[in-house]
Amino acid sequence: MANDKDDLSSITGLPEELGIDEDLGRTEQRLVIRTEKRRYDKPVTVVEGFDPSEVDVKELASELKRKMATGGTVHEGAIELQGDHRERSSTYYRTRDIRSNRDGRRGR
């Protein structure tokens, strides 16, 4: 079976050198950003819905933790950030052209 990059190039008819495939892959992802209450009623922001073949989730989690000045981890393919960072993380993904549904609501 051909990999996803070959499939996207054959669909768009554009050369791989343009990098269109990466942009299309990002816009196809739909992330869900929500909060959960954990121990001692502390909020945790959970970001899930990543395509593991398109995104290095651990690298993205490290970048998010630096940008938001918070701790966090990757658990079962989802990024978990300490605290309520729904709005800030949603804005961050919007700047990277990745759609998100904050709290499971319909995205923009």
N, C-alpha and C positions, 0 to 999 in steps of 0.2 A: 504494500500500500504506500502511496506517495505521502510525503509529509505535508503539513498544512501550508507551508510556504509555497510549495509547488502548486497546490490546489488554488490558492489565492491568485498567484501569478497567471495561471491558466484562465481563471475566471475573469480577471480584470483585463488581461491582454497587454498589460504594461510590464516593462522590464523590472527585474528585481532590484536593480541599482537605484531606482527612484525611491525606494523605501516605503512605497505605498502600502505594502503588505503589513508592515508593523503598525501603521496608523489604523488600518482597517481592523486589525486584530484588537487594538485597544478600544475602538469604538464599539466593537461587538460585545465586549464584556459589560455586564451589568452587576455592579456591586451592591450589596446590602450593608448599610451602616446602622447599627443599633446599639443600645446600651443594655447592660444587665447589671443587676445588683448582686454583688458577691459578698464575701465575708464582711461582717460588721457594717453592712449596708453601703459598702464602697462601690461606686459605679465603675464599670469596665466597658470601654467602647470596643465592639466587635465588628470587624470589617471582613466580609466573606463574599465568595462568588468569583474568586480569581480563576483564570484559566492557567493551570500550572505550566502548560507548554509555552505560554506567551510571557509570563511574568515570573521573575525570581522573587518569591514572596518574602524570603528571609532578608534579601537586600532591600526590598521596599519597606519592610518593617523597621530595619535599622535606620533608613532615611526618615521615616515618619517619626520615630522616637527622637531623633536629633532635632527635627523641625518643631516638634511639639514639646520638647524638653520634658519627656515623661518616660517611664519604664513600660515595658511590654514584652510580648513573646508571640511566637507563631505556634498555634495549636490546631492540629487537624486541618491545615490549609487555610486557616483564618488568622488574621492579625488581631491580637488582643492588646489594647492600650489601657494603661491605668488612668482612670478619670473619665470625665464626659468630654469627648473631643469630636462629637458628631458634626458640628458646624465647621470646625477647622479642617477636619479630614475630608469632608465633602468638598470644600473649597479647593483643597490640595489636589484632589482627583480631577476636579473640573479643569484646573490649569494644565493637567496632563492629558486632557481629552479622554478621560475614562468616565463613563456614566455611572451614577450611583443612585440608589434609592435610599434616602436617609430614613431610618426606622421602618423600612419595608414599604414606605409609601411610593407612589409612582414617581419616577425621575422626571427631570425636565427635558 
